[in-house]
Amino acid sequence: MRRPLAVALTGGIAAGKSEALAAFARHGAAVVSSDEIVHLLYREDDELKAALRARWGEAVFADGEVDRAAVGRIVFADPAELEWLERELHPRVRRAVDAWLDRQDADVAVVEIPLLYETGGERRFDRVVVVTAPPDVREARRGPFADREARLVPDEEKLRHADFAFVNDGSLAALDAFAAEVLEALASS
């Protein structure tokens, strides 16, 4: 079985990456979100759970499961703790994405990775799609996020390196049409 064309989907906070991922799925691409993979790792990776417990104790567990909100409160309040968590998570996510890609039989597989450029992950993909939206649109969708976005690669830079880009400030139908156009372009390349 051949590996599908691997496409990374990224963009700023509340730009519409999840909606774009759903649109790619509707048009026949295999899709996965790195956030879904992290959820799975928190549930099933006993080594990761042990590392979290060793670092932060039971404060980040509820009923034996990782409490993502508790983890978030710790890591977004302390850059050193966020750095530690990313060192634990990112290699595991990369391995899980690679294994997922190897199992796909679709022509195109799209992986949503919010921190693609921040982790240097773009080199691992055949193409990159960036979904963006003006800051006021994104803030209306999500609320204030400037503190979290300050550590991210600016959208302008992401757009310069993208193979495909979409400004998601309109309808879901427009986003859906964009996904279809990207898949058509990929099929004819």
C-alpha positions in Angstrom: 0.0 0.0 0.0 1.4 3.4 -1.0 1.4 6.3 1.4 -1.1 9.1 0.5 0.0 12.7 -0.3 0.5 14.2 3.2 -1.0 17.6 3.6 -0.6 19.7 6.8 -3.4 22.1 7.7 -2.5 25.0 10.0 -3.4 28.5 10.9 -4.0 30.9 13.7 -6.2 30.5 16.8 -9.9 30.4 15.8 -9.1 30.7 12.1 -11.3 27.8 11.2 -8.9 24.9 11.0 -11.4 22.4 12.3 -14.1 23.5 9.9 -11.6 23.2 7.1 -10.6 19.7 8.2 -14.2 18.7 8.1 -14.5 20.2 4.6 -11.5 18.1 3.4 -13.2 15.0 4.9 -16.4 15.7 3.1 -14.5 15.8 -0.2 -12.8 12.5 0.3 -9.5 13.2 2.1 -8.5 11.1 5.1 -8.3 13.5 8.0 -7.0 13.7 11.6 -6.4 16.4 14.1 -3.3 16.6 16.2 -5.5 17.7 19.0 -7.4 14.4 18.6 -4.1 12.6 18.8 -3.2 14.4 22.0 -6.6 13.4 23.5 -5.8 9.8 22.6 -2.3 10.0 24.1 -3.7 11.5 27.3 -6.1 8.6 27.6 -3.9 5.7 26.4 -0.2 6.5 26.8 0.7 5.2 30.2 4.3 6.5 29.9 3.0 10.0 29.2 0.6 9.8 32.2 3.5 8.7 34.4 5.6 11.6 33.3 2.7 14.1 33.9 2.1 12.5 37.4 5.8 12.7 38.2 5.9 16.4 37.1 2.7 17.7 38.5 1.2 15.0 40.8 -2.5 14.2 41.0 -3.4 17.9 40.5 -3.7 17.1 36.7 -5.8 14.0 37.0 -9.5 13.6 37.6 -11.0 10.1 38.1 -7.7 8.6 36.9 -7.7 10.5 33.6 -5.6 13.5 32.5 -7.5 16.8 33.3 -6.6 18.9 30.2 -8.0 22.1 31.8 -5.7 21.6 34.8 -2.7 21.0 32.5 -3.7 24.1 30.6 -3.8 26.2 33.7 -0.2 25.1 34.6 1.4 25.4 31.2 -0.2 28.6 30.0 0.9 30.3 33.3 4.5 29.2 33.1 6.5 29.0 29.8 9.0 26.6 31.3 6.2 24.1 32.0 4.7 24.5 28.5 8.2 23.9 27.1 8.5 20.7 29.2 5.0 19.5 28.1 5.8 20.1 24.4 9.0 18.1 24.7 6.9 15.2 26.1 4.1 15.5 23.6 5.5 16.5 20.2 7.6 13.4 19.6 4.7 11.2 20.5 2.3 13.2 18.2 4.9 12.9 15.3 5.1 9.2 15.8 1.3 8.8 15.9 0.8 11.0 12.8 3.4 8.9 10.9 1.7 5.7 11.9 -1.7 7.1 10.9 -0.4 8.2 7.5 1.0 4.7 6.9 -2.5 3.2 7.5 -4.4 5.4 5.1 -5.5 4.3 1.7 -6.9 7.6 0.5 -5.0 9.6 -2.2 -4.7 12.6 0.2 -4.4 12.7 4.0 -4.8 16.0 5.8 -3.4 16.5 9.3 -4.5 19.5 11.3 -1.4 20.8 13.2 -1.9 24.2 14.9 1.9 24.4 15.8 3.2 23.2 12.4 5.7 26.0 11.8 6.5 26.4 15.5 7.8 22.8 15.6 9.4 22.7 12.2 6.9 20.1 11.1 6.2 21.5 7.7 9.3 19.6 6.3 7.5 16.3 7.0 4.6 17.1 4.6 4.2 17.2 0.9 2.0 20.3 1.0 0.8 22.9 3.5 -2.6 24.6 3.7 -2.9 27.7 5.8 -6.4 28.9 7.0 -6.4 32.4 8.4 -8.9 35.1 9.3 -8.7 38.7 10.4 -8.0 39.2 14.2 -11.4 40.7 14.8 -13.2 37.7 13.2 -11.1 35.3 15.2 -11.7 37.1 18.4 -15.4 37.1 17.8 -15.3 33.3 17.4 -13.0 32.6 20.4 -12.7 35.6 22.7 -9.4 37.2 23.6 -6.3 35.0 22.7 -3.5 37.5 22.1 -1.5 36.1 25.1 -1.5 32.6 23.6 -0.9 33.7 20.1 2.1 35.9 21.0 4.4 32.9 21.0 3.1 31.6 17.6 4.6 32.2 14.1 2.6 35.2 12.7 0.0 34.4 10.1 1.8 36.6 7.5 4.8 34.3 7.7 2.7 31.1 7.6 1.0 32.5 4.5 4.4 33.1 2.8 5.3 29.5 3.1 1.9 27.9 2.3 1.2 25.9 -0.8 -2.5 26.9 -0.4 -4.1 29.6 1.7 -7.6 30.7 2.5 -8.9 33.8 4.4 -11.8 32.4 6.3 -13.9 35.4 6.9 -17.0 34.4 5.0 -19.3 31.4 4.7 -18.8 27.7 5.4 -19.8 27.2 1.8 -16.8 29.2 0.7 -14.5 27.2 2.9 -16.0 24.0 1.6 -15.4 25.2 -2.0 -11.8 26.0 -1.1 -11.2 22.5 0.2 -12.7 21.0 -2.9 -10.4 23.2 -5.1 -7.3 22.2 -3.2 -8.1 18.5 -3.5 -8.8 19.0 -7.2 -5.5 20.8 -7.7 -3.6 18.1 -5.8 -5.2 15.4 -7.9 -4.1 17.1 -11.1 -0.5 17.7 -10.0 
